[in-house]
Amino acid sequence: MKFSKDVRLFHRTKDLEVKIDQFLDALSESALVFRGAVDAYLVEGCSDQFSEKHHHVDRLESEADRLRREVETQLYTQTLIPESRGDVLGLLENLDHIINLIEGVFWSFDVEKPEVPDHCIEGFQALVTASCDAVEAVVLASRAFFRNIEAVGDHNHKVVYFETEADKASTRLKRKIFESDFDLATKIHLREFAEKIDDIADWSEDVADRLAIYVIKRTV
């Protein structure tokens, strides 16, 4: 497929490109820290290590919000890329929501402190891994949208794959939860955590779907 537009969206606005890169770095790092935090929680509960990672993601979320607002202001005050401005802002807002979802799961662990039985630990780890892999893939797809639009499809394909893996992991985990001898309240509590983590992968796929539309709009 031959694309008709410039492969770099911001080839004349280096400062804006740097800010978007930093925003994507914050999202990628949030997913990596989240993966490690859940591993720590499953072993130690709300330990100092878990709390430190929670504060780390909280700082990343604040930094991502700041960068998103600066990009928005710059796009409007400098009248940059008016034909793609709405798509770029929509993309950043939806990516920012992924960080908010990660932060929300952190707070749920911190406040509710679910007791995860040993035989469910592997299931939660598999779900977190697939969800974070989906986030990583959508970050790569988003970078490609600004730098090399031809590569977006390859990364989007991986987002879909990891989202499907997350769904499978979530279903297996919920089956294991409800086939157990836990009381109903515990089953529902653990299921809610599985669904919250799965939502991260689901939203990543939603962003990938939007990216696919943005690519079509830029290349027709």
C-alpha positions in Angstrom: 0.0 0.0 0.0 1.5 3.3 -1.1 0.8 6.3 1.2 0.4 9.7 -0.3 1.1 11.9 2.8 4.4 12.7 4.6 5.3 9.9 6.9 6.1 12.4 9.7 3.3 14.4 11.0 5.4 16.9 12.9 8.5 17.1 10.7 8.7 20.9 11.2 7.7 21.1 14.9 10.4 19.3 16.8 9.3 20.7 20.2 5.8 19.2 19.8 7.2 15.9 18.7 9.4 15.8 21.8 6.4 16.5 24.1 4.4 13.7 22.5 7.3 11.3 22.8 7.6 12.2 26.5 3.8 11.6 26.9 4.1 8.2 25.3 7.1 7.4 27.5 5.0 8.2 30.6 2.3 5.8 29.4 4.8 3.0 28.6 6.6 3.4 31.9 3.2 3.4 33.8 2.4 0.0 32.3 5.9 -1.4 33.2 5.6 -0.1 36.7 2.1 -1.5 37.0 3.2 -4.9 36.0 5.9 -4.9 38.7 3.6 -3.5 41.3 1.0 -6.3 40.8 3.7 -8.9 41.0 4.9 -7.3 44.3 1.3 -7.2 45.6 0.6 -10.8 44.9 3.7 -11.8 46.9 3.8 -9.2 49.7 0.4 -7.3 49.7 0.5 -3.5 50.1 4.2 -3.4 50.9 6.5 -0.5 50.8 7.6 -1.7 47.3 4.0 -1.6 46.1 3.4 1.9 47.6 6.5 3.2 46.0 5.4 2.0 42.6 2.0 3.5 43.2 3.5 6.9 43.9 5.7 6.5 40.8 2.6 6.0 38.6 0.8 8.8 40.3 3.7 11.1 39.3 3.7 9.8 35.7 0.0 10.4 35.4 0.4 14.0 36.5 3.3 14.4 34.0 1.2 12.9 31.2 -1.7 15.3 32.0 0.7 18.3 31.9 2.2 17.3 28.6 -1.2 16.6 27.0 -2.4 20.1 28.0 0.8 21.7 26.7 0.4 19.9 23.4 -3.2 21.0 23.2 -2.3 24.6 23.8 0.5 24.6 21.3 -1.6 23.0 18.6 -4.2 25.8 18.9 -2.1 28.8 19.6 0.4 28.0 16.8 -2.4 26.9 14.4 -0.5 23.7 13.7 -1.8 20.8 11.5 -5.4 22.1 11.5 -6.5 19.1 9.3 -5.2 16.6 11.9 -5.5 18.6 15.1 -8.7 16.9 16.3 -7.4 13.4 15.6 -4.1 14.1 17.5 -6.0 15.6 20.5 -8.5 12.7 20.5 -5.6 10.2 20.4 -3.8 11.8 23.4 -7.0 12.0 25.4 -7.7 8.3 24.9 -4.2 7.3 25.6 -4.3 9.4 28.8 -7.4 7.4 29.8 -5.2 4.2 29.8 -3.0 5.8 32.4 -6.1 6.7 34.4 -7.2 3.1 34.3 -3.9 1.9 35.5 -4.0 4.5 38.3 -7.5 3.4 39.2 -6.5 -0.2 39.6 -3.6 0.9 41.8 -6.0 2.7 44.1 -8.4 -0.3 44.1 -5.6 -2.5 45.3 -4.5 0.1 47.9 -7.9 0.8 49.3 -9.7 -2.6 49.0 -6.6 -4.9 49.6 -8.1 -8.0 48.0 -6.8 -11.3 49.3 -5.6 -13.3 46.3 -5.4 -17.0 47.0 -2.3 -18.8 45.8 -4.0 -20.8 43.0 -5.2 -17.5 41.4 -1.8 -15.7 41.4 -0.7 -17.2 38.1 -4.0 -16.2 36.5 -3.6 -12.6 37.7 0.0 -12.5 36.5 -1.0 -13.8 33.0 -3.8 -11.2 32.8 -1.6 -8.3 33.8 1.1 -9.4 31.4 -1.3 -9.5 28.4 -2.9 -6.2 29.3 0.5 -4.4 29.7 1.7 -5.9 26.4 -1.4 -4.4 24.8 -0.4 -1.0 26.2 3.1 -1.4 24.9 1.9 -2.3 21.5 -0.5 0.7 21.3 2.3 3.0 22.4 4.4 1.7 19.5 1.4 2.2 17.1 1.0 5.7 18.3 4.7 6.6 17.8 4.4 5.2 14.3 1.4 7.4 13.6 3.6 10.5 14.1 6.8 9.1 12.6 6.2 6.3 10.1 2.5 5.8 9.4 3.2 2.7 7.3 4.1 0.8 10.5 0.9 1.5 12.4 -1.0 -1.5 11.1 1.8 -3.9 12.2 1.6 -2.6 15.8 -2.2 -2.5 15.8 -2.3 -6.1 14.9 -0.3 -6.9 18.0 -2.6 -4.8 20.1 -5.5 -6.9 18.9 -3.6 -10.1 19.6 -2.7 -9.1 23.2 -6.2 -7.9 23.9 -7.5 -11.3 22.9 -4.9 -12.9 25.1 -6.1 -10.7 28.0 -9.7 -11.7 27.4 -8.7 -15.4 27.5 -6.7 -14.9 30.6 -9.5 -13.0 32.3 -12.0 -15.7 31.4 -9.8 -18.5 32.7 -9.2 -16.6 35.9 -12.9 -15.9 36.5 -13.8 -19.5 35.9 -11.2 -20.5 38.5 -12.5 -18.0 40.9 -16.2 -19.1 40.6 -15.3 -22.8 40.6 -13.6 -22.3 44.0 -15.1 -22.7 47.5 -14.8 -19.0 48.2 -17.9 -17.2 49.6 -19.8 -15.2 47.0 -18.6 -11.8 48.2 -14.9 -12.9 47.7 -15.7 -14.3 44.3 -17.3 -11.0 43.2 -14.5 -9.0 44.7 -11.8 -10.9 42.8 -13.8 -10.9 39.6 -14.1 -7.1 39.7 -10.3 -6.8 39.9 -9.9 -9.2 36.9 -12.3 -7.0 34.9 -10.6 -3.8 35.9 -7.2 -5.1 34.7 -8.8 -6.5 31.5 -10.3 -3.0 30.8 -6.8 -1.8 30.3 -6.3 -4.1 27.3 -9.9 -3.4 26.1 -9.2 0.4 26.0 -5.9 -0.2 24.3 -7.7 -2.0 21.5 -10.2 0.9 21.3 -7.3 3.3 20.8 -5.9 1.0 18.1 -9.2 1.1 16.3 -9.2 4.9 16.4 -5.7 4.9 15.1 -6.7 2.8 12.1 -9.3 5.4 11.2 -6.9 8.3 11.7 -4.4 6.5 9.3 -7.1 6.2 6.6 -8.0 9.9 7.0 -4.3 10.9 6.6 -3.7 8.7 3.6 -6.7 9.2 1.3 
